[in-house]
């Protein structure tokens, strides 16, 4: 169960991370971020105050799921060899 209102999901196989905002019991997908700047812009557009500090700081309001925080590139798979 997740408690943070801002979720930065795991890295997708093609790269990038889905960002969602939990408010009033509903999750809203804000977009697919390929950088911290994308996450900040999604939050700014959603009206979140001080998104820079939330993303770049150690805010308990942001949960980085599965993968390391601030990582956006998928690891190459051993099966991707041509």
OpenMM code with the backbone's topology and positions (N, CA, C; nanometers):
from openmm import Vec3, app, unit

residues = "UNK UNK UNK UNK UNK UNK UNK UNK UNK UNK UNK UNK UNK UNK UNK UNK UNK UNK UNK UNK UNK UNK UNK UNK UNK UNK UNK UNK UNK UNK UNK UNK UNK UNK UNK UNK UNK UNK UNK UNK UNK UNK UNK UNK UNK UNK UNK UNK UNK UNK UNK UNK UNK UNK UNK UNK UNK UNK UNK UNK UNK UNK UNK UNK UNK UNK UNK UNK UNK UNK UNK UNK UNK UNK UNK UNK UNK UNK UNK UNK UNK UNK".split()
positions = [
    Vec3(0.0843, -0.1182, 0.0000),
    Vec3(0.0000, 0.0000, 0.0000),
    Vec3(0.0883, 0.1238, 0.0000),
    Vec3(0.0549, 0.2194, -0.0833),
    Vec3(0.1339, 0.3404, -0.0980),
    Vec3(0.0686, 0.4537, -0.0201),
    Vec3(0.1524, 0.5336, 0.0448),
    Vec3(0.1002, 0.6422, 0.1259),
    Vec3(0.1369, 0.7795, 0.0710),
    Vec3(0.2417, 0.7875, -0.0088),
    Vec3(0.2821, 0.9167, -0.0649),
    Vec3(0.1823, 0.9578, -0.1727),
    Vec3(0.1496, 1.0868, -0.1794),
    Vec3(0.0539, 1.1304, -0.2812),
    Vec3(0.1132, 1.1412, -0.4223),
    Vec3(0.2462, 1.1418, -0.4329),
    Vec3(0.3100, 1.1502, -0.5645),
    Vec3(0.3904, 1.0227, -0.5848),
    Vec3(0.3559, 0.9482, -0.6892),
    Vec3(0.4234, 0.8221, -0.7183),
    Vec3(0.5004, 0.8339, -0.8490),
    Vec3(0.6271, 0.7989, -0.8430),
    Vec3(0.7089, 0.7881, -0.9636),
    Vec3(0.7322, 0.6384, -0.9792),
    Vec3(0.6622, 0.5792, -1.0734),
    Vec3(0.6595, 0.4348, -1.0906),
    Vec3(0.7927, 0.3834, -1.1460),
    Vec3(0.8057, 0.2509, -1.1521),
    Vec3(0.9273, 0.1895, -1.2037),
    Vec3(0.9522, 0.2238, -1.3499),
    Vec3(1.0758, 0.2054, -1.3910),
    Vec3(1.1163, 0.2353, -1.5291),
    Vec3(1.0496, 0.1366, -1.6244),
    Vec3(0.9899, 0.1889, -1.7307),
    Vec3(0.9266, 0.1026, -1.8309),
    Vec3(1.0358, 0.0391, -1.9178),
    Vec3(1.0063, -0.0710, -1.9833),
    Vec3(1.1066, -0.1370, -2.0673),
    Vec3(1.1639, -0.0458, -2.1761),
    Vec3(1.0853, 0.0500, -2.2232),
    Vec3(1.1321, 0.1421, -2.3269),
    Vec3(1.1976, 0.2665, -2.2676),
    Vec3(1.2034, 0.2748, -2.1347),
    Vec3(1.2588, 0.3923, -2.0670),
    Vec3(1.1488, 0.4874, -2.0252),
    Vec3(1.1795, 0.5690, -1.9286),
    Vec3(1.0822, 0.6641, -1.8750),
    Vec3(1.0047, 0.6030, -1.7601),
    Vec3(0.9437, 0.6897, -1.6806),
    Vec3(0.8677, 0.6474, -1.5636),
    Vec3(0.7337, 0.7182, -1.5605),
    Vec3(0.6281, 0.6434, -1.5365),
    Vec3(0.4959, 0.7010, -1.5218),
    Vec3(0.4922, 0.7764, -1.3892),
    Vec3(0.4278, 0.8915, -1.3907),
    Vec3(0.4136, 0.9742, -1.2708),
    Vec3(0.2646, 0.9890, -1.2441),
    Vec3(0.2249, 0.9594, -1.1188),
    Vec3(0.0839, 0.9749, -1.0847),
    Vec3(0.0692, 1.0534, -0.9546),
    Vec3(-0.0463, 1.1150, -0.9419),
    Vec3(-0.0791, 1.1979, -0.8270),
    Vec3(-0.2040, 1.1398, -0.7625),
    Vec3(-0.1960, 1.1131, -0.6328),
    Vec3(-0.3103, 1.0609, -0.5578),
    Vec3(-0.3751, 1.1765, -0.4831),
    Vec3(-0.5015, 1.2009, -0.5136),
    Vec3(-0.5761, 1.3078, -0.4462),
    Vec3(-0.7214, 1.2646, -0.4345),
    Vec3(-0.7776, 1.2861, -0.3189),
    Vec3(-0.9184, 1.2551, -0.2935),
    Vec3(-0.9523, 1.1110, -0.3289),
    Vec3(-0.8601, 1.0183, -0.2967),
    Vec3(-0.8843, 0.8761, -0.3191),
    Vec3(-0.8716, 0.8298, -0.4625),
    Vec3(-0.8229, 0.9158, -0.5505),
    Vec3(-0.8089, 0.8803, -0.6922),
    Vec3(-0.6653, 0.9011, -0.7366),
    Vec3(-0.6165, 0.8106, -0.8209),
    Vec3(-0.4847, 0.8263, -0.8828),
    Vec3(-0.5032, 0.8827, -1.0228),
    Vec3(-0.4285, 0.9878, -1.0522),
    Vec3(-0.4320, 1.0488, -1.1847),
    Vec3(-0.2927, 1.0397, -1.2443),
    Vec3(-0.2819, 0.9791, -1.3618),
    Vec3(-0.1532, 0.9712, -1.4298),
    Vec3(-0.1242, 1.1076, -1.4910),
    Vec3(-0.0079, 1.1633, -1.4563),
    Vec3(0.0300, 1.2957, -1.5065),
    Vec3(0.1105, 1.2874, -1.6346),
    Vec3(0.1775, 1.1752, -1.6572),
    Vec3(0.2545, 1.1601, -1.7801),
    Vec3(0.3693, 1.0628, -1.7633),
    Vec3(0.4477, 1.0484, -1.8697),
    Vec3(0.5657, 0.9635, -1.8715),
    Vec3(0.6885, 1.0533, -1.8684),
    Vec3(0.7608, 1.0460, -1.7581),
    Vec3(0.8781, 1.1322, -1.7397),
    Vec3(1.0037, 1.0620, -1.7880),
    Vec3(1.0884, 1.1376, -1.8551),
    Vec3(1.2181, 1.0864, -1.8987),
    Vec3(1.3323, 1.1582, -1.8270),
    Vec3(1.2943, 1.2478, -1.7320),
    Vec3(1.3943, 1.3215, -1.6545),
    Vec3(1.3263, 1.3834, -1.5329),
    Vec3(1.4084, 1.4302, -1.4386),
    Vec3(1.3536, 1.5024, -1.3238),
    Vec3(1.2785, 1.6266, -1.3695),
    Vec3(1.3282, 1.6907, -1.4741),
    Vec3(1.2626, 1.8116, -1.5255),
    Vec3(1.1198, 1.7801, -1.5706),
    Vec3(1.0978, 1.6637, -1.6293),
    Vec3(0.9622, 1.6239, -1.6695),
    Vec3(0.8730, 1.6063, -1.5472),
    Vec3(0.9233, 1.5390, -1.4436),
    Vec3(0.8447, 1.5186, -1.3220),
    Vec3(0.8081, 1.6540, -1.2620),
    Vec3(0.9047, 1.7443, -1.2542),
    Vec3(0.8807, 1.8772, -1.1988),
    Vec3(0.7725, 1.9502, -1.2793),
    Vec3(0.7805, 1.9432, -1.4103),
    Vec3(0.6823, 2.0117, -1.4950),
    Vec3(0.5433, 1.9507, -1.4788),
    Vec3(0.5332, 1.8176, -1.4705),
    Vec3(0.4029, 1.7532, -1.4493),
    Vec3(0.3409, 1.8029, -1.3186),
    Vec3(0.4217, 1.8083, -1.2137),
    Vec3(0.3706, 1.8517, -1.0835),
    Vec3(0.3334, 1.9995, -1.0847),
    Vec3(0.4147, 2.0818, -1.1517),
    Vec3(0.3852, 2.2244, -1.1620),
    Vec3(0.2514, 2.2441, -1.2354),
    Vec3(0.2318, 2.1720, -1.3445),
    Vec3(0.1078, 2.1823, -1.4217),
    Vec3(-0.0128, 2.1364, -1.3401),
    Vec3(0.0080, 2.0381, -1.2513),
    Vec3(-0.1004, 1.9877, -1.1665),
    Vec3(-0.1281, 2.0790, -1.0473),
    Vec3(-0.0471, 2.1854, -1.0310),
    Vec3(-0.0697, 2.2807, -0.9240),
    Vec3(-0.0040, 2.2453, -0.7917),
    Vec3(0.0920, 2.1532, -0.7953),
    Vec3(0.1625, 2.1149, -0.6730),
    Vec3(0.2612, 2.2258, -0.6368),
    Vec3(0.2571, 2.2768, -0.5130),
    Vec3(0.3496, 2.3827, -0.4738),
    Vec3(0.4917, 2.3294, -0.4559),
    Vec3(0.5898, 2.4098, -0.4953),
    Vec3(0.7325, 2.3781, -0.4812),
    Vec3(0.7721, 2.2422, -0.5385),
    Vec3(0.7372, 2.2131, -0.6632),
    Vec3(0.7702, 2.0815, -0.7179),
    Vec3(0.9204, 2.0567, -0.7273),
    Vec3(0.9996, 2.1617, -0.7484),
    Vec3(1.1454, 2.1437, -0.7567),
    Vec3(1.1993, 2.0831, -0.6276),
    Vec3(1.1572, 2.1402, -0.5144),
    Vec3(1.2040, 2.0918, -0.3852),
    Vec3(1.1554, 1.9500, -0.3575),
    Vec3(1.0340, 1.9190, -0.4004),
    Vec3(0.9804, 1.7845, -0.3781),
    Vec3(1.0588, 1.6796, -0.4546),
    Vec3(1.0881, 1.7077, -0.5797),
    Vec3(1.1548, 1.6091, -0.6649),
    Vec3(1.3032, 1.6006, -0.6330),
    Vec3(1.3685, 1.7138, -0.6196),
    Vec3(1.5136, 1.7141, -0.6016),
    Vec3(1.5550, 1.6966, -0.4565),
    Vec3(1.4634, 1.7232, -0.3640),
    Vec3(1.4910, 1.7031, -0.2220),
    Vec3(1.4508, 1.5629, -0.1807),
    Vec3(1.4454, 1.5413, -0.0529),
    Vec3(1.4082, 1.4099, 0.0002),
    Vec3(1.2695, 1.4198, 0.0624),
    Vec3(1.1708, 1.4544, -0.0177),
    Vec3(1.0364, 1.4767, 0.0318),
    Vec3(0.9642, 1.3445, 0.0588),
    Vec3(0.8991, 1.3325, 0.1740),
    Vec3(0.8191, 1.2134, 0.2018),
    Vec3(0.6904, 1.2091, 0.1192),
    Vec3(0.6624, 1.3165, 0.0457),
    Vec3(0.5430, 1.3211, -0.0381),
    Vec3(0.5640, 1.2567, -0.1744),
    Vec3(0.6905, 1.2224, -0.2063),
    Vec3(0.7235, 1.1586, -0.3341),
    Vec3(0.7763, 1.0184, -0.3054),
    Vec3(0.7135, 0.9190, -0.3692),
    Vec3(0.7615, 0.7819, -0.3557),
    Vec3(0.8177, 0.7359, -0.4893),
    Vec3(0.9457, 0.7016, -0.4878),
    Vec3(1.0136, 0.6475, -0.6060),
    Vec3(1.0005, 0.4958, -0.5978),
    Vec3(0.9218, 0.4386, -0.6843),
    Vec3(0.8900, 0.2966, -0.6763),
    Vec3(0.9872, 0.2123, -0.7599),
    Vec3(1.0162, 0.0945, -0.7118),
    Vec3(1.0913, -0.0120, -0.7775),
    Vec3(1.2368, 0.0245, -0.8035),
    Vec3(1.2623, 0.1253, -0.8832),
    Vec3(1.3986, 0.1585, -0.9256),
    Vec3(1.4552, 0.2744, -0.8438),
    Vec3(1.5842, 0.2984, -0.8614),
    Vec3(1.6513, 0.4075, -0.7905),
    Vec3(1.5887, 0.5422, -0.8267),
    Vec3(1.5810, 0.6323, -0.7300),
    Vec3(1.5315, 0.7669, -0.7604),
    Vec3(1.6171, 0.8342, -0.8684),
    Vec3(1.5524, 0.9115, -0.9509),
    Vec3(1.6172, 0.9942, -1.0529),
    Vec3(1.6759, 0.9129, -1.1677),
    Vec3(1.6435, 0.7850, -1.1778),
    Vec3(1.6866, 0.6997, -1.2898),
    Vec3(1.5685, 0.6851, -1.3854),
    Vec3(1.5952, 0.6967, -1.5143),
    Vec3(1.4870, 0.6937, -1.6129),
    Vec3(1.5129, 0.5990, -1.7303),
    Vec3(1.6340, 0.5518, -1.7451),
    Vec3(1.6686, 0.4656, -1.8579),
    Vec3(1.6560, 0.3199, -1.8197),
    Vec3(1.5973, 0.2406, -1.9096),
    Vec3(1.5854, 0.0969, -1.8875),
    Vec3(1.7214, 0.0318, -1.9066),
    Vec3(1.7472, -0.0681, -1.8248),
    Vec3(1.8706, -0.1451, -1.8396),
    Vec3(1.8578, -0.2325, -1.9644),
    Vec3(1.9656, -0.2415, -2.0442),
    Vec3(1.9580, -0.3273, -2.1630),
    Vec3(1.9413, -0.4723, -2.1204),
    Vec3(1.8580, -0.5422, -2.1937),
    Vec3(1.8325, -0.6830, -2.1663),
    Vec3(1.9341, -0.7693, -2.2399),
    Vec3(1.9715, -0.8805, -2.1813),
    Vec3(2.0630, -0.9732, -2.2477),
    Vec3(2.0004, -1.0314, -2.3742),
    Vec3(1.8688, -1.0298, -2.3821),
    Vec3(1.8011, -1.0861, -2.4999),
    Vec3(1.7866, -0.9854, -2.6128),
    Vec3(1.8338, -0.8623, -2.5933),
    Vec3(1.8230, -0.7586, -2.6966),
    Vec3(1.9390, -0.7591, -2.7951),
    Vec3(2.0233, -0.8600, -2.7872),
    Vec3(2.1399, -0.8673, -2.8758),
    Vec3(2.0938, -0.9020, -3.0157),
    Vec3(2.1343, -0.8215, -3.1165),
    Vec3(2.0884, -0.8492, -3.2546),
    Vec3(2.1485, -0.9743, -3.3115),
] * unit.nanometer
topology = app.Topology()
chain = topology.addChain("A")
for resn in residues:
    res = topology.addResidue(resn, chain)
    for name in ("N", "CA", "C"):
        topology.addAtom(name, app.Element.getBySymbol(name[0]), res)
